Amino acid sequence: MEEKEYLDLSVHEMKNILAAISGYSEFIYRGLVHGPKALEMAGKIKHMSDILAAYTDKKYMYDLLKADLYTPDRVWISLQEELENVRSDVQMKVHKKVNMELTCDGVDKLYGDKLLVRELFFALLENAARYMPEESTVRIRSFKEDKNPVILFSNASEELTKDQIKNLTEPYYRIDKAASRRMGGQGFGLPVADQIMRVHQGRMELEYKEHTMNVRLYFTKHA
């Protein structure tokens, strides 16, 4: 993505959120709504404010990583413990149960930056939870490939084209813009995840196959 396009999209996204907040506020300010309706409008203002806060956090993280201004502080991280903590956070965010199944095959710990790894897992679990069918399960498997750690996230998914898959790591890209905005998506989850893997000298690969979305995280031995 060209820098000008990125800046234009950044401003456009911010204006959209602020316009929604301003619109709901106008109804209350002018006394056009009262009682339960006013409370409903206040709730929408709170919702859009939360979206704005999440957007600024995600954008800041993406810009920081993209500019190589973040120095990772690596420690050993328990996959089971970290994923359970993240699942709990995601469930609170999306307001529904997230079924998760973890299989560790020779890899139960990662050597990485705890903050970034948590952000990475959160982005992948949240993305899966928002778009996979109800009662589906996110299956996670960790293993070694050429002596390096690999983590595979798999979840049921609607059909995706190769072009859609290719664009998923681009900032602001949304397959279903209306649904994404309704659910609070900022279009930064997978782009941030991709940058986190780059900072760890690894890579992230996305694949759609037989109604399943697969995300492979390739870590280097000491990352």
C-alpha atoms as one frame of an Amber mdcrd trajectory, in Angstrom:
protein
   0.000   0.000   0.000   1.290   3.452  -0.959   1.885   5.893   1.920  -0.603
   8.436   0.517  -3.335   5.805   0.309  -2.576   4.681   3.864  -2.817   8.253
   5.188  -6.053   8.884   3.285  -7.616   5.715   4.696  -6.436   6.639   8.208
  -8.181  10.011   8.046 -11.296   8.509   6.426 -11.612   5.861   9.155 -11.232
   8.421  11.931 -13.802  10.750  10.345 -16.334   7.922   9.996 -16.111   7.041
  13.684 -16.241  10.672  14.830 -19.182  11.382  12.517 -21.148   8.553  14.135
 -20.349   9.834  17.636 -21.273  13.385  16.618 -24.537  12.250  15.053 -25.721
  10.344  18.117 -24.626  13.211  20.391 -26.641  15.693  18.339 -29.889  13.869
  19.093 -29.254  14.105  22.840 -27.870  17.668  22.754 -30.906  19.014  20.888
 -33.338  17.170  23.139 -34.722  15.138  20.248 -34.726  11.914  22.272 -35.736
  11.231  25.856 -35.903   8.397  28.357 -35.048   4.929  26.977 -34.256   6.359
  23.529 -31.717   8.764  25.025 -30.120   5.877  26.914 -29.971   3.919  23.663
 -28.182   6.812  21.968 -25.779   7.106  24.904 -25.034   3.398  24.548 -24.222
   3.878  20.861 -21.897   6.759  21.722 -20.136   4.507  24.250 -19.865   1.728
  21.641 -18.366   4.029  19.013 -15.988   5.512  21.607 -14.766   1.992  22.408
 -14.236   1.362  18.693 -12.243   4.602  18.427 -10.041   3.615  21.386  -9.403
   0.154  19.916  -8.674   1.665  16.501  -6.074   4.106  17.838  -4.385   1.331
  19.852  -4.196  -1.009  16.839  -3.016   1.710  14.470  -0.343   2.855  16.921
   0.927  -0.700  17.319   0.992  -1.249  13.548   2.836   2.020  12.858   5.332
   1.328  15.651   6.162  -2.150  14.360   6.190  -1.121  10.701   8.730   1.622
  11.464  10.932  -0.802  13.462  10.599   1.385  16.561   9.780  -1.490  18.921
  12.556  -3.563  20.501  11.268  -7.003  21.553  11.907  -8.132  25.134  12.035
 -11.903  24.750  11.094 -14.359  27.483   9.857 -17.950  27.562   6.064 -18.050
  27.177   3.768 -20.981  27.999   1.438 -21.569  25.045  -1.321 -23.151  27.133
  -1.319 -20.403  29.750  -1.090 -17.526  27.288  -3.781 -18.862  24.979  -6.195
 -19.477  27.855  -5.660 -15.915  29.104  -6.166 -14.510  25.627  -9.287 -16.603
  25.054 -10.801 -15.141  28.215 -10.047 -11.605  26.977 -11.473 -12.331  23.514
 -14.686 -13.752  24.969 -15.199 -10.534  26.906 -14.544  -8.506  23.750 -16.879
 -10.395  21.387 -19.478 -11.257  24.062 -19.664 -14.946  23.242 -17.996 -18.242
  24.106 -14.884 -19.099  22.102 -14.240 -22.825  21.771 -10.529 -23.582  21.533
  -8.596 -26.839  21.236  -4.800 -26.850  21.667  -2.504 -29.719  20.665   1.185
 -29.344  21.538   3.436 -31.674  19.553   6.945 -30.975  20.809   6.390 -27.236
  21.286   4.729 -26.021  24.483   6.707 -22.791  24.936   7.744 -19.864  22.764
  10.701 -17.538  23.169   9.304 -14.141  22.277   8.071 -10.768  23.415   5.186
 -11.414  25.819   3.250  -8.268  24.903   3.560  -8.923  21.177   2.774 -12.635
  21.414  -0.348 -11.823  23.427  -1.362  -9.239  20.806  -0.679 -11.824  18.086
  -2.817 -14.530  19.682  -5.561 -12.017  20.489  -5.732 -10.845  16.871  -6.013
 -14.395  15.531  -8.539 -15.624  18.096 -10.662 -12.482  17.816 -10.681 -12.678
  14.035 -11.734 -16.332  14.151 -14.373 -15.720  16.829 -15.998 -12.858  14.924
 -16.345 -14.606  11.596 -16.555 -18.374  12.166 -19.986 -20.043  12.589 -21.512
 -20.284  16.070 -20.397 -23.277  18.168 -17.330 -23.783  15.946 -13.918 -24.518
  17.438 -10.578 -22.825  16.844  -8.058 -25.650  16.594  -4.470 -24.770  17.421
  -1.525 -27.083  16.897   2.114 -26.393  17.738   4.924 -28.462  16.264   8.429
 -28.231  14.840   9.431 -27.906  11.228  13.151 -27.950  10.401  13.705 -27.643
  14.185  11.798 -24.347  14.272   8.488 -23.757  16.117   5.313 -23.569  14.037
   1.830 -22.734  15.344  -1.211 -23.503  13.208  -4.589 -21.835  13.852  -7.536
 -23.430  12.012 -11.207 -22.476  12.060 -14.308 -22.893   9.917 -14.744 -20.076
   7.433 -16.869 -18.869   4.571 -15.257 -19.261   1.166 -12.421 -16.823   0.466
 -10.784 -16.087  -2.876  -7.025 -15.928  -3.413  -7.233 -12.145  -3.831  -9.109
 -11.800  -0.549  -6.526 -13.936   1.248  -3.719 -11.859  -0.267  -5.258  -8.602
   0.972  -6.036  -9.717   4.538  -2.705  -8.401   5.842  -3.253  -4.959   4.278
  -4.373  -2.232   6.735  -8.061  -1.260   6.498  -8.946  -4.198   4.254 -12.318
  -5.716   5.122 -14.068  -8.476   3.182 -17.492  -7.417   4.495 -17.172  -3.754
   5.458 -20.673  -3.402   6.877 -20.398  -6.510   9.061 -16.888  -5.600  10.169
 -17.906  -2.123  11.321 -21.017  -3.490  13.022 -18.862  -5.926  15.010 -16.204
  -3.343  15.821 -13.487  -4.521  13.439 -10.826  -1.938  12.577  -9.094  -3.757
   9.727  -5.817  -3.938  11.670  -5.886  -7.344  13.385  -4.109  -9.450  10.766
  -1.827  -6.605   9.579  -0.591  -6.202  13.178  -0.167  -9.983  13.487   1.881
 -10.007  10.279   4.168  -7.250  11.599   4.594  -9.060  14.928   5.838 -12.142
  13.102   8.246 -10.008  11.065   9.644  -8.424  14.253  10.237 -11.969  15.572
  12.160 -12.805  12.371   9.372 -15.182  11.421   6.472 -15.112   8.986   2.723
 -15.651   8.836   1.032 -17.588   6.040  -2.716 -17.585   5.348  -4.533 -20.341
   3.492  -8.169 -21.142   2.775  -8.937 -24.783   2.059 -12.175 -26.761   2.162
 -14.194 -24.266   4.241 -11.299 -23.843   6.668  -9.091 -20.826   7.323  -5.536
 -21.819   8.251  -3.019 -19.375   9.708   0.531 -20.686  10.094   3.018 -18.872
  12.286   6.627 -19.752  11.479   8.985 -18.738  14.273  12.764 -18.929  14.107
  14.487 -21.142  16.655  15.495 -18.304  18.986  12.593 -15.912  18.344
